[in-house]
Amino acid sequence: MEMEQTELSLVDLFWAVWRRAIWLVVVALVVGAGGYWWANRKVPVYQGTAFVEIGRVDQEAVEEPHLLVEVINAPGFLAKQDDAPVTGVETEEPGKKKKKRRGGAGGRLNAECLETGRKRERIVYLIRITADSEDKGAARSTVETAAQAVIERTNKPFEEAVKLFKTRENELVARLETLRKANAGPVEIAQCEHDLFEVRSKLLTKQTYPTRLALEITAPDVIFSPQPVRYAVLASIAALCLGMMMVVGWEFVRRIGWGIPASAAIAD
């Protein structure tokens, strides 16, 4: 006596799925409703962005950009700004007068250096600061607070460096007048004029400028949107596909078995 094997065609699988179509649709609708409910509970996430150009004195950055990025990304950076006196960027609310606010604790802050140039000669030309928050106003106020804090932090050494150049310039101007009144030699006067020209060239706008915003801060962008209908459709399709796979698998097991071969013959 030999074991009989049952063949399973695509038609058999189709009718197996069709017989359970109502249950499959019901399960898909229930899962889709769950996906819609879950997505509907989520809130959009907004991202505010600021591009800060670090100040330079004689083409040298007033503070090392990579170190400054680490300071911005440190956990206590916004907390320090919240504890400081309110000197931030003015914000306007509907129906109210303009006021200044920090708003630092309202968003998650991140900063990174934007570099340009060749591989071995790359330089940082901007620092991009982003703030993510579930509140649109908090995202913008947080990035404004961080940008303003960076500007205030780096402009202090900038002003000190410019002051030294101004002092040197005044000294050279006074010395040049003294040399001219004393009818000094042309070589000595020319050297003084050259030194004065170098000092003044270092104070030109293209070589020396304070930290500033490279672009105006615009309204935050939406980086995450719940889209409950989309989640509901995807969840329903996934549930339907999974259910059909389970039906097909069960039909294989029921009609063919677990695939464990039996002995070729059984003694009577």
PLY file of the C-alpha trace (Angstrom):
ply
format ascii 1.0
element vertex 268
property float x
property float y
property float z
element edge 267
property int vertex1
property int vertex2
end_header
0.00 0.00 0.00
1.46 3.40 -1.02
0.82 6.86 0.39
-1.19 9.07 -1.96
-0.09 12.66 -2.58
-2.71 15.34 -3.21
-1.94 17.90 -5.90
-2.75 21.57 -5.20
-3.39 23.88 -8.14
-3.70 27.65 -8.36
-7.44 27.26 -8.80
-7.66 25.44 -5.48
-5.70 28.22 -3.79
-7.94 30.85 -5.36
-11.11 29.21 -4.07
-9.52 28.70 -0.66
-8.88 32.45 -0.45
-12.30 33.29 -1.91
-14.11 31.22 0.72
-12.46 33.35 3.41
-12.71 36.66 1.55
-15.22 38.18 3.99
-13.00 37.49 6.99
-9.95 38.80 5.16
-11.75 42.05 4.27
-13.04 42.46 7.82
-9.56 41.98 9.29
-8.09 44.41 6.74
-10.69 47.04 7.61
-10.09 46.62 11.34
-6.32 46.92 10.92
-6.79 49.93 8.62
-8.99 51.61 11.22
-6.29 50.96 13.80
-3.68 52.50 11.51
-5.86 55.55 10.95
-6.38 55.97 14.71
-2.65 55.61 15.43
-1.61 58.09 12.73
-4.34 60.54 13.72
-2.84 60.74 17.21
0.49 61.86 15.80
1.23 65.55 15.34
3.27 67.22 12.59
6.94 67.97 13.22
8.33 71.31 12.04
11.94 72.25 11.39
13.32 75.77 11.57
16.64 76.49 9.84
19.20 79.26 10.18
22.41 79.73 8.20
25.06 81.61 10.18
28.20 83.04 8.62
30.97 83.12 11.21
32.74 86.45 11.51
36.29 86.87 10.26
39.17 89.19 11.00
41.74 89.38 8.20
40.10 86.26 6.66
40.57 84.29 9.90
37.48 82.99 11.72
36.94 84.62 15.11
36.17 81.16 16.56
36.94 77.69 15.26
33.69 76.58 13.52
33.89 72.87 14.42
34.41 73.70 18.08
31.51 76.13 17.92
29.27 73.41 16.46
30.14 71.14 19.40
29.20 73.93 21.79
25.84 74.42 20.06
25.09 70.70 20.09
25.93 70.40 23.79
22.85 69.59 25.94
23.16 72.72 28.07
23.45 75.26 25.26
19.78 76.24 25.07
19.40 76.07 28.84
22.14 78.68 29.24
20.38 80.93 26.77
17.06 80.54 28.60
18.72 81.60 31.87
20.32 84.64 30.25
18.60 88.04 30.01
16.13 88.26 27.15
17.92 89.93 24.24
16.78 87.63 21.46
15.17 88.28 18.12
11.86 90.10 18.17
8.80 88.01 17.41
5.34 89.20 16.61
2.10 87.50 17.62
-1.32 88.30 16.12
-3.15 91.00 18.07
-0.18 91.69 20.33
2.74 94.06 20.32
6.17 92.88 19.37
8.07 91.24 22.14
11.33 89.39 22.62
11.40 85.79 23.71
13.89 82.98 24.02
11.79 79.89 23.48
14.85 77.67 23.64
13.29 74.72 25.42
10.64 74.27 22.76
12.68 72.36 20.15
15.52 69.93 19.54
18.62 71.74 18.32
21.29 70.55 15.91
24.18 72.31 14.19
26.59 71.29 11.46
29.37 72.84 9.41
28.92 73.39 5.68
32.26 73.10 3.92
33.55 73.91 0.46
36.80 73.61 -1.44
39.07 70.74 -2.38
39.53 67.66 -0.23
42.73 68.86 1.44
41.79 72.55 1.46
38.21 72.49 2.67
36.98 75.50 4.61
33.80 76.09 6.58
31.73 78.82 4.98
28.48 78.46 6.94
27.02 76.84 10.03
23.54 75.40 9.59
21.41 75.36 12.71
18.15 73.39 12.75
15.48 73.02 15.42
12.76 70.35 15.32
9.55 70.78 17.28
5.92 69.74 17.25
5.06 73.42 17.63
5.69 75.64 14.62
6.36 78.74 16.71
8.75 76.87 19.01
10.77 75.58 16.05
11.30 79.10 14.75
11.94 80.74 18.11
14.44 78.03 19.05
16.50 78.44 15.91
16.33 82.24 16.25
17.54 81.97 19.84
20.45 79.74 18.87
21.47 81.96 15.95
21.32 85.08 18.10
23.38 83.37 20.82
26.06 82.40 18.30
26.17 85.96 16.96
26.52 87.42 20.46
29.15 84.85 21.45
31.43 85.38 18.43
31.02 89.14 18.10
32.77 89.76 21.41
36.18 88.51 20.20
35.50 90.17 16.85
35.04 93.58 18.48
38.20 93.10 20.54
40.23 92.20 17.45
38.87 95.15 15.47
39.66 97.43 18.39
43.30 96.34 18.26
43.46 97.08 14.53
41.87 100.50 15.09
44.41 101.27 17.79
47.23 100.24 15.48
45.77 102.37 12.70
45.60 105.46 14.92
49.20 104.90 16.01
50.41 104.71 12.41
48.42 107.81 11.40
49.96 109.78 14.28
53.43 108.48 13.44
53.01 109.37 9.76
52.07 112.95 10.63
55.05 113.20 12.94
57.41 111.94 10.22
56.04 114.41 7.69
56.36 117.32 10.08
59.90 116.28 10.92
60.79 116.06 7.21
61.81 112.42 7.61
63.38 110.47 4.75
61.14 109.16 1.95
62.01 105.54 2.74
60.81 105.84 6.33
57.60 107.66 5.28
56.92 105.08 2.56
57.34 102.24 5.04
54.91 103.88 7.43
52.39 104.43 4.65
52.75 100.79 3.62
52.08 99.58 7.17
49.05 101.86 7.38
47.74 100.55 4.08
48.06 96.93 5.28
46.19 97.65 8.51
43.37 99.41 6.69
43.13 96.66 4.06
42.60 94.10 6.82
39.57 96.08 7.98
37.89 95.90 4.58
34.42 94.34 4.49
35.50 91.36 2.36
38.24 90.38 4.82
36.81 91.48 8.14
33.14 91.23 9.09
31.10 90.22 12.15
29.07 87.01 12.52
25.76 87.38 10.73
22.83 85.52 9.24
23.62 84.44 5.68
19.91 84.15 4.86
16.78 85.45 6.52
15.08 82.88 8.75
11.89 81.76 7.04
8.84 79.84 8.27
9.66 76.30 9.48
9.17 73.42 7.06
7.07 70.34 7.80
9.43 67.34 8.02
6.83 64.86 9.28
3.12 64.76 8.51
0.85 62.06 10.03
-1.27 61.42 6.88
-3.77 59.07 8.60
-5.50 58.05 5.34
-2.20 56.89 3.85
-1.35 54.89 6.97
-4.83 53.34 6.99
-4.55 52.22 3.34
-1.04 50.80 3.82
-2.07 48.98 6.99
-5.13 47.49 5.26
-3.09 46.30 2.28
-0.45 44.77 4.55
-3.08 42.99 6.64
-4.84 41.70 3.52
-1.62 40.36 2.02
-0.60 38.73 5.29
-4.02 37.14 5.65
-3.90 35.73 2.12
-0.45 34.27 2.78
-1.72 32.61 5.94
-4.72 31.13 4.09
-2.48 29.75 1.33
-0.06 28.35 3.87
-2.83 26.69 5.84
-4.24 25.17 2.63
-0.86 23.66 1.81
-0.61 22.13 5.28
-4.18 20.81 5.18
-4.01 19.30 1.69
-0.40 18.18 1.39
0.84 17.94 4.97
3.99 19.24 6.60
6.24 17.88 3.86
7.71 15.04 5.97
8.25 12.07 3.66
6.76 8.76 4.72
8.16 5.31 3.98
7.66 4.18 0.40
5.75 1.09 1.46
3.93 -0.10 4.52
3.83 -3.72 5.34
0.34 -5.22 5.62
0 1
1 2
2 3
3 4
4 5
5 6
6 7
7 8
8 9
9 10
10 11
11 12
12 13
13 14
14 15
15 16
16 17
17 18
18 19
19 20
20 21
21 22
22 23
23 24
24 25
25 26
26 27
27 28
28 29
29 30
30 31
31 32
32 33
33 34
34 35
35 36
36 37
37 38
38 39
39 40
40 41
41 42
42 43
43 44
44 45
45 46
46 47
47 48
48 49
49 50
50 51
51 52
52 53
53 54
54 55
55 56
56 57
57 58
58 59
59 60
60 61
61 62
62 63
63 64
64 65
65 66
66 67
67 68
68 69
69 70
70 71
71 72
72 73
73 74
74 75
75 76
76 77
77 78
78 79
79 80
80 81
81 82
82 83
83 84
84 85
85 86
86 87
87 88
88 89
89 90
90 91
91 92
92 93
93 94
94 95
95 96
96 97
97 98
98 99
99 100
100 101
101 102
102 103
103 104
104 105
105 106
106 107
107 108
108 109
109 110
110 111
111 112
112 113
113 114
114 115
115 116
116 117
117 118
118 119
119 120
120 121
121 122
122 123
123 124
124 125
125 126
126 127
127 128
128 129
129 130
130 131
131 132
132 133
133 134
134 135
135 136
136 137
137 138
138 139
139 140
140 141
141 142
142 143
143 144
144 145
145 146
146 147
147 148
148 149
149 150
150 151
151 152
152 153
153 154
154 155
155 156
156 157
157 158
158 159
159 160
160 161
161 162
162 163
163 164
164 165
165 166
166 167
167 168
168 169
169 170
170 171
171 172
172 173
173 174
174 175
175 176
176 177
177 178
178 179
179 180
180 181
181 182
182 183
183 184
184 185
185 186
186 187
187 188
188 189
189 190
190 191
191 192
192 193
193 194
194 195
195 196
196 197
197 198
198 199
199 200
200 201
201 202
202 203
203 204
204 205
205 206
206 207
207 208
208 209
209 210
210 211
211 212
212 213
213 214
214 215
215 216
216 217
217 218
218 219
219 220
220 221
221 222
222 223
223 224
224 225
225 226
226 227
227 228
228 229
229 230
230 231
231 232
232 233
233 234
234 235
235 236
236 237
237 238
238 239
239 240
240 241
241 242
242 243
243 244
244 245
245 246
246 247
247 248
248 249
249 250
250 251
251 252
252 253
253 254
254 255
255 256
256 257
257 258
258 259
259 260
260 261
261 262
262 263
263 264
264 265
265 266
266 267
